Amino acid sequence: MDLTAVEIALLYKKRWMVELFFKWIKQHLKVKSFWGTTINAVKIQLYCAIIAYCLVASIGYELKVERPIYEILQILSISLLDKTPIREILTNCDYKNVKELDYKQLKINWI
């Protein structure tokens, strides 16, 4: 009861920003559960997920790919063992919905 109305409003604003950050993490990074229970384990997992997301966003930007980052992540996840260049994988794939795609539907050269 020692806080002023302005301080409470600022705390609520910061709490809301934290909520939005975790909502973004759930939607974009697909972190379903944490592998460890320590603070360090959670931080490492979140940092790795954010770094991977940023790298994929950077690749999409540099290659001027006209796909959402989520789609690029899906394409790369199903073609991890493929030796085809990334530019070719992201531009020459013939499919409509990546979410329902399996590796047999891709029109690329597999190992």
Secondary structure as UniProt FT lines:
FT   HELIX           5..24
FT   HELIX           25..29
FT   HELIX           39..62
FT   TURN            63..64
FT   HELIX           69..78
FT   TURN            79..81
FT   HELIX           86..92
FT   HELIX           98..100
FT   HELIX           103..105
//
